[in-house]
Amino acid sequence: MKLWISLLVGCMAAAPAMAADPCSTATVSVTITDLKLGEDSLAVNGTWQVGGGAVGVLMDFRINNARGPIESRSGTSGSWDFPQLELIDKSCGYYELRITAYPSVQDGPRLIHCVAQGSSIPRPFQISCAPSVEIVDCQWECGGGEAPQCSGICSASARLGRPGYVPFWGVNGESWQQGAETPSEGPWSQPVTCSPGQRISFKVRDRNGRGLWSEVDEIGCGVTE
C-alpha cells in the first residue's frame, strides 16, 4: 500500500500544472457612432476599447446575420470606419447591422481572439420602399420690373418604389397640381411660373397614385440645375 501511495504522489508531482486561461481577464466594448444609408451601401463608424491585458480587437460585421468583413486592429482603443459597407440585399424593408467585437491577447508567439468574451451591439436601419425623385433641369425666362416673374419648363424623374408614378408640381411645397402625363414612369416636363425667391417643388405617388409618396425635391425659381 505504501508503494502505491508513493507512486501516486510521484506521478502528481511530475504532472504539468494547468495553464491559466489567457482570456480570463480580457474585456472589450464597441460603439456605433454614426450610420448613413446610401444607395448601395452604408457609411458607418464607431469606436472600440479593450482591457484586462488585451492587445487588440477582432470585429465581425453582419447585416441581418449575413456576414460582412472581419477586421483586426492592434492597441487598446481606437476608432473604426467603413465609408462603403456593401448592401448585398437592396430590397426595401427593415435591417439590422450588428457588430461583435472580441478582445485579442498575446500568449507567447500566439495571438488569441477571445470569442467567449465578445461584446455585441446592434443598429437597426430601414431601406425605404417609397420612390425617389429629382428635378433634373429647368429652362427659364425671367422678366424685370417691380414684380418680376419667371416662366419656364422643368424636367423631373422618379425611380424605385412601384411604378407607374403620378407626378405633382407645386410652389414652396404648396399649391400642388397633378402633372398632365399620368400615370407613367417619367421623365416629365412641366410649364411652371414663379417669383424669384420661391421654390418649384416636385413629388410623385407610386402604384398609379395609390401607393407611397416620395420625398419632395425642389429647385429655386430661375435657377438652372
C-alpha positions as YAML, in Angstrom:
chain: A
units: angstrom
residues:
- id: 1
  name: MET
  ca: [0.00, 0.00, 0.00]
- id: 2
  name: LYS
  ca: [2.83, 2.41, 0.87]
- id: 3
  name: LEU
  ca: [4.39, 1.68, -2.53]
- id: 4
  name: TRP
  ca: [1.18, 2.62, -4.38]
- id: 5
  name: ILE
  ca: [0.84, 5.85, -2.41]
- id: 6
  name: SER
  ca: [4.45, 6.75, -3.19]
- id: 7
  name: LEU
  ca: [3.91, 6.12, -6.91]
- id: 8
  name: LEU
  ca: [0.73, 8.22, -6.92]
- id: 9
  name: VAL
  ca: [2.40, 11.14, -5.20]
- id: 10
  name: GLY
  ca: [5.31, 10.88, -7.61]
- id: 11
  name: CYS
  ca: [3.02, 10.99, -10.65]
- id: 12
  name: MET
  ca: [1.15, 14.02, -9.29]
- id: 13
  name: ALA
  ca: [4.39, 15.87, -8.71]
- id: 14
  name: ALA
  ca: [5.57, 15.13, -12.26]
- id: 15
  name: ALA
  ca: [2.31, 16.23, -13.96]
- id: 16
  name: PRO
  ca: [2.46, 19.73, -15.53]
- id: 17
  name: ALA
  ca: [0.36, 22.47, -13.88]
- id: 18
  name: MET
  ca: [-2.83, 23.54, -15.65]
- id: 19
  name: ALA
  ca: [-2.10, 26.62, -17.76]
- id: 20
  name: ALA
  ca: [-4.05, 29.77, -16.85]
- id: 21
  name: ASP
  ca: [-6.66, 30.93, -19.35]
- id: 22
  name: PRO
  ca: [-5.02, 33.89, -21.17]
- id: 23
  name: CYS
  ca: [-8.51, 35.26, -21.94]
- id: 24
  name: SER
  ca: [-9.81, 35.19, -18.38]
- id: 25
  name: THR
  ca: [-9.30, 38.90, -17.68]
- id: 26
  name: ALA
  ca: [-9.74, 40.31, -21.20]
- id: 27
  name: THR
  ca: [-12.58, 42.80, -21.79]
- id: 28
  name: VAL
  ca: [-13.92, 44.63, -24.83]
- id: 29
  name: SER
  ca: [-16.51, 47.26, -25.75]
- id: 30
  name: VAL
  ca: [-17.61, 48.65, -29.12]
- id: 31
  name: THR
  ca: [-19.86, 51.51, -30.21]
- id: 32
  name: ILE
  ca: [-21.58, 52.62, -33.41]
- id: 33
  name: THR
  ca: [-21.24, 56.39, -33.60]
- id: 34
  name: ASP
  ca: [-22.96, 57.13, -36.91]
- id: 35
  name: LEU
  ca: [-24.76, 55.27, -39.69]
- id: 36
  name: LYS
  ca: [-25.82, 56.78, -43.01]
- id: 37
  name: LEU
  ca: [-27.65, 54.84, -45.70]
- id: 38
  name: GLY
  ca: [-26.51, 55.30, -49.29]
- id: 39
  name: GLU
  ca: [-27.99, 53.85, -52.45]
- id: 40
  name: ASP
  ca: [-25.98, 50.62, -52.40]
- id: 41
  name: SER
  ca: [-24.01, 50.80, -49.15]
- id: 42
  name: LEU
  ca: [-23.79, 52.01, -45.58]
- id: 43
  name: ALA
  ca: [-21.39, 54.64, -44.28]
- id: 44
  name: VAL
  ca: [-20.81, 53.62, -40.68]
- id: 45
  name: ASN
  ca: [-18.22, 54.35, -38.00]
- id: 46
  name: GLY
  ca: [-17.63, 53.94, -34.29]
- id: 47
  name: THR
  ca: [-15.11, 53.22, -31.54]
- id: 48
  name: TRP
  ca: [-13.64, 50.22, -29.71]
- id: 49
  name: GLN
  ca: [-11.77, 49.61, -26.47]
- id: 50
  name: VAL
  ca: [-10.15, 46.58, -24.80]
- id: 51
  name: GLY
  ca: [-8.75, 45.97, -21.33]
- id: 52
  name: GLY
  ca: [-7.60, 43.27, -18.93]
- id: 53
  name: GLY
  ca: [-4.34, 42.66, -20.75]
- id: 54
  name: ALA
  ca: [-5.81, 42.55, -24.26]
- id: 55
  name: VAL
  ca: [-3.60, 43.92, -27.03]
- id: 56
  name: GLY
  ca: [-6.11, 44.29, -29.85]
- id: 57
  name: VAL
  ca: [-9.59, 43.62, -31.13]
- id: 58
  name: LEU
  ca: [-11.27, 41.43, -33.76]
- id: 59
  name: MET
  ca: [-14.53, 42.85, -35.18]
- id: 60
  name: ASP
  ca: [-17.20, 40.91, -37.07]
- id: 61
  name: PHE
  ca: [-19.73, 42.91, -39.15]
- id: 62
  name: ARG
  ca: [-23.09, 41.40, -40.15]
- id: 63
  name: ILE
  ca: [-26.30, 42.68, -41.74]
- id: 64
  name: ASN
  ca: [-29.34, 40.55, -40.88]
- id: 65
  name: ASN
  ca: [-26.87, 37.82, -39.89]
- id: 66
  name: ALA
  ca: [-25.22, 37.82, -43.33]
- id: 67
  name: ARG
  ca: [-21.51, 38.07, -42.64]
- id: 68
  name: GLY
  ca: [-19.63, 41.07, -43.93]
- id: 69
  name: PRO
  ca: [-15.97, 41.96, -43.36]
- id: 70
  name: ILE
  ca: [-13.91, 40.80, -40.38]
- id: 71
  name: GLU
  ca: [-11.34, 43.31, -39.20]
- id: 72
  name: SER
  ca: [-8.45, 43.06, -36.73]
- id: 73
  name: ARG
  ca: [-6.84, 46.07, -35.03]
- id: 74
  name: SER
  ca: [-3.98, 46.35, -32.54]
- id: 75
  name: GLY
  ca: [-3.79, 48.57, -29.50]
- id: 76
  name: THR
  ca: [-6.11, 49.15, -26.56]
- id: 77
  name: SER
  ca: [-8.59, 51.60, -28.13]
- id: 78
  name: GLY
  ca: [-9.38, 53.39, -31.35]
- id: 79
  name: SER
  ca: [-11.99, 54.17, -33.97]
- id: 80
  name: TRP
  ca: [-13.22, 52.16, -36.93]
- id: 81
  name: ASP
  ca: [-14.78, 53.36, -40.16]
- id: 82
  name: PHE
  ca: [-16.44, 51.81, -43.19]
- id: 83
  name: PRO
  ca: [-17.38, 54.53, -45.72]
- id: 84
  name: GLN
  ca: [-18.89, 51.88, -48.05]
- id: 85
  name: LEU
  ca: [-20.18, 48.76, -46.32]
- id: 86
  name: GLU
  ca: [-21.84, 46.95, -49.23]
- id: 87
  name: LEU
  ca: [-25.52, 46.06, -49.08]
- id: 88
  name: ILE
  ca: [-25.93, 42.59, -50.58]
- id: 89
  name: ASP
  ca: [-29.73, 42.74, -50.26]
- id: 90
  name: LYS
  ca: [-31.01, 46.10, -51.52]
- id: 91
  name: SER
  ca: [-34.72, 45.30, -51.15]
- id: 92
  name: CYS
  ca: [-36.75, 47.82, -49.21]
- id: 93
  name: GLY
  ca: [-37.55, 46.94, -45.60]
- id: 94
  name: TYR
  ca: [-36.05, 46.81, -42.11]
- id: 95
  name: TYR
  ca: [-32.49, 45.62, -41.45]
- id: 96
  name: GLU
  ca: [-30.06, 45.33, -38.57]
- id: 97
  name: LEU
  ca: [-26.34, 45.97, -38.62]
- id: 98
  name: ARG
  ca: [-24.67, 44.06, -35.79]
- id: 99
  name: ILE
  ca: [-21.03, 44.43, -34.81]
- id: 100
  name: THR
  ca: [-19.44, 41.88, -32.49]
- id: 101
  name: ALA
  ca: [-16.02, 42.66, -31.04]
- id: 102
  name: TYR
  ca: [-13.63, 40.14, -29.45]
- id: 103
  name: PRO
  ca: [-10.56, 41.06, -27.38]
- id: 104
  name: SER
  ca: [-7.23, 39.73, -28.62]
- id: 105
  name: VAL
  ca: [-4.47, 38.66, -26.22]
- id: 106
  name: GLN
  ca: [-0.83, 37.81, -26.81]
- id: 107
  name: ASP
  ca: [0.28, 34.44, -25.40]
- id: 108
  name: GLY
  ca: [3.91, 33.99, -26.37]
- id: 109
  name: PRO
  ca: [4.03, 33.68, -30.17]
- id: 110
  name: ARG
  ca: [0.26, 33.18, -30.33]
- id: 111
  name: LEU
  ca: [-2.35, 35.92, -30.84]
- id: 112
  name: ILE
  ca: [-5.56, 34.58, -29.34]
- id: 113
  name: HIS
  ca: [-9.01, 36.01, -30.15]
- id: 114
  name: CYS
  ca: [-11.18, 35.54, -27.06]
- id: 115
  name: VAL
  ca: [-14.53, 34.63, -28.60]
- id: 116
  name: ALA
  ca: [-16.10, 33.84, -25.23]
- id: 117
  name: GLN
  ca: [-15.53, 37.45, -24.12]
- id: 118
  name: GLY
  ca: [-17.20, 39.03, -27.16]
- id: 119
  name: SER
  ca: [-19.39, 42.14, -26.95]
- id: 120
  name: SER
  ca: [-22.13, 42.84, -29.50]
- id: 121
  name: ILE
  ca: [-24.03, 45.99, -30.48]
- id: 122
  name: PRO
  ca: [-26.93, 46.28, -32.99]
- id: 123
  name: ARG
  ca: [-28.10, 49.26, -35.06]
- id: 124
  name: PRO
  ca: [-31.39, 48.98, -36.98]
- id: 125
  name: PHE
  ca: [-31.92, 50.82, -40.26]
- id: 126
  name: GLN
  ca: [-34.55, 50.92, -42.99]
- id: 127
  name: ILE
  ca: [-34.39, 50.95, -46.77]
- id: 128
  name: SER
  ca: [-37.41, 52.97, -47.79]
- id: 129
  name: CYS
  ca: [-40.00, 51.43, -50.08]
- id: 130
  name: ALA
  ca: [-41.02, 54.90, -51.27]
- id: 131
  name: PRO
  ca: [-39.99, 56.23, -54.69]
- id: 132
  name: SER
  ca: [-37.19, 58.76, -55.08]
- id: 133
  name: VAL
  ca: [-37.46, 61.89, -57.27]
- id: 134
  name: GLU
  ca: [-35.18, 64.52, -58.79]
- id: 135
  name: ILE
  ca: [-35.77, 67.76, -60.65]
- id: 136
  name: VAL
  ca: [-33.23, 67.29, -63.42]
- id: 137
  name: ASP
  ca: [-33.29, 70.67, -65.17]
- id: 138
  name: CYS
  ca: [-35.24, 73.91, -65.63]
- id: 139
  name: GLN
  ca: [-35.10, 76.38, -68.51]
- id: 140
  name: TRP
  ca: [-36.25, 79.90, -67.59]
- id: 141
  name: GLU
  ca: [-37.30, 83.25, -68.98]
- id: 142
  name: CYS
  ca: [-37.39, 85.85, -66.22]
- id: 143
  name: GLY
  ca: [-38.68, 89.42, -66.53]
- id: 144
  name: GLY
  ca: [-37.73, 92.55, -64.58]
- id: 145
  name: GLY
  ca: [-39.80, 95.32, -63.09]
- id: 146
  name: GLU
  ca: [-41.25, 95.82, -59.63]
- id: 147
  name: ALA
  ca: [-42.83, 92.35, -59.53]
- id: 148
  name: PRO
  ca: [-40.53, 90.12, -61.60]
- id: 149
  name: GLN
  ca: [-41.84, 86.74, -62.72]
- id: 150
  name: CYS
  ca: [-40.13, 83.68, -64.17]
- id: 151
  name: SER
  ca: [-41.72, 81.26, -66.60]
- id: 152
  name: GLY
  ca: [-40.03, 78.03, -67.51]
- id: 153
  name: ILE
  ca: [-40.10, 74.35, -68.31]
- id: 154
  name: CYS
  ca: [-38.85, 71.96, -65.63]
- id: 155
  name: SER
  ca: [-37.96, 68.31, -66.13]
- id: 156
  name: ALA
  ca: [-38.08, 65.68, -63.39]
- id: 157
  name: SER
  ca: [-37.64, 61.94, -62.98]
- id: 158
  name: ALA
  ca: [-38.52, 59.20, -60.47]
- id: 159
  name: ARG
  ca: [-37.19, 55.76, -59.63]
- id: 160
  name: LEU
  ca: [-37.55, 52.99, -57.06]
- id: 161
  name: GLY
  ca: [-40.88, 52.35, -55.39]
- id: 162
  name: ARG
  ca: [-43.53, 50.73, -57.57]
- id: 163
  name: PRO
  ca: [-44.18, 52.30, -60.98]
- id: 164
  name: GLY
  ca: [-46.23, 53.85, -62.50]
- id: 165
  name: TYR
  ca: [-45.87, 57.19, -60.86]
- id: 166
  name: VAL
  ca: [-48.28, 60.09, -60.66]
- id: 167
  name: PRO
  ca: [-46.30, 63.38, -60.63]
- id: 168
  name: PHE
  ca: [-47.28, 66.52, -58.72]
- id: 169
  name: TRP
  ca: [-45.83, 70.04, -59.04]
- id: 170
  name: GLY
  ca: [-46.08, 72.89, -56.56]
- id: 171
  name: VAL
  ca: [-44.53, 76.13, -55.36]
- id: 172
  name: ASN
  ca: [-42.83, 76.32, -51.94]
- id: 173
  name: GLY
  ca: [-44.21, 72.86, -51.12]
- id: 174
  name: GLU
  ca: [-47.80, 74.06, -51.55]
- id: 175
  name: SER
  ca: [-50.48, 74.52, -54.21]
- id: 176
  name: TRP
  ca: [-49.87, 71.03, -55.59]
- id: 177
  name: GLN
  ca: [-51.17, 70.26, -59.06]
- id: 178
  name: GLN
  ca: [-51.11, 66.88, -60.76]
- id: 179
  name: GLY
  ca: [-48.92, 66.71, -63.84]
- id: 180
  name: ALA
  ca: [-50.50, 66.17, -67.21]
- id: 181
  name: GLU
  ca: [-48.66, 62.95, -68.08]
- id: 182
  name: THR
  ca: [-50.15, 60.41, -65.66]
- id: 183
  name: PRO
  ca: [-49.65, 57.65, -64.90]
- id: 184
  name: SER
  ca: [-46.23, 56.87, -66.35]
- id: 185
  name: GLU
  ca: [-42.64, 56.15, -65.45]
- id: 186
  name: GLY
  ca: [-41.33, 59.58, -66.49]
- id: 187
  name: PRO
  ca: [-39.37, 61.65, -67.10]
- id: 188
  name: TRP
  ca: [-41.84, 64.55, -67.04]
- id: 189
  name: SER
  ca: [-41.72, 68.13, -68.32]
- id: 190
  name: GLN
  ca: [-43.94, 70.81, -66.79]
- id: 191
  name: PRO
  ca: [-44.57, 74.52, -67.52]
- id: 192
  name: VAL
  ca: [-44.01, 76.48, -64.29]
- id: 193
  name: THR
  ca: [-44.38, 80.09, -63.14]
- id: 194
  name: CYS
  ca: [-42.88, 81.62, -60.02]
- id: 195
  name: SER
  ca: [-41.26, 84.67, -58.47]
- id: 196
  name: PRO
  ca: [-37.56, 84.93, -57.61]
- id: 197
  name: GLY
  ca: [-37.04, 83.62, -54.08]
- id: 198
  name: GLN
  ca: [-39.74, 80.95, -54.43]
- id: 199
  name: ARG
  ca: [-39.06, 77.25, -54.99]
- id: 200
  name: ILE
  ca: [-40.51, 74.87, -57.54]
- id: 201
  name: SER
  ca: [-41.46, 71.60, -55.78]
- id: 202
  name: PHE
  ca: [-41.89, 68.11, -57.21]
- id: 203
  name: LYS
  ca: [-43.08, 64.77, -55.81]
- id: 204
  name: VAL
  ca: [-44.72, 61.58, -57.05]
- id: 205
  name: ARG
  ca: [-47.00, 58.89, -55.72]
- id: 206
  name: ASP
  ca: [-46.32, 55.34, -56.92]
- id: 207
  name: ARG
  ca: [-48.61, 52.42, -57.83]
- id: 208
  name: ASN
  ca: [-50.52, 54.68, -60.24]
- id: 209
  name: GLY
  ca: [-51.39, 57.12, -57.49]
- id: 210
  name: ARG
  ca: [-52.47, 54.54, -54.88]
- id: 211
  name: GLY
  ca: [-49.13, 53.86, -53.21]
- id: 212
  name: LEU
  ca: [-46.40, 55.69, -51.30]
- id: 213
  name: TRP
  ca: [-45.39, 59.33, -51.66]
- id: 214
  name: SER
  ca: [-41.83, 60.28, -52.43]
- id: 215
  name: GLU
  ca: [-39.99, 62.97, -50.57]
- id: 216
  name: VAL
  ca: [-40.13, 66.42, -52.18]
- id: 217
  name: ASP
  ca: [-37.34, 67.71, -54.42]
- id: 218
  name: GLU
  ca: [-37.08, 71.48, -55.05]
- id: 219
  name: ILE
  ca: [-35.25, 74.00, -57.18]
- id: 220
  name: GLY
  ca: [-35.07, 77.77, -56.77]
- id: 221
  name: CYS
  ca: [-37.11, 79.92, -59.10]
- id: 222
  name: GLY
  ca: [-34.92, 80.98, -62.03]
- id: 223
  name: VAL
  ca: [-32.19, 78.52, -61.06]
- id: 224
  name: THR
  ca: [-30.84, 76.01, -63.57]
- id: 225
  name: GLU
  ca: [-29.57, 72.67, -62.19]
...
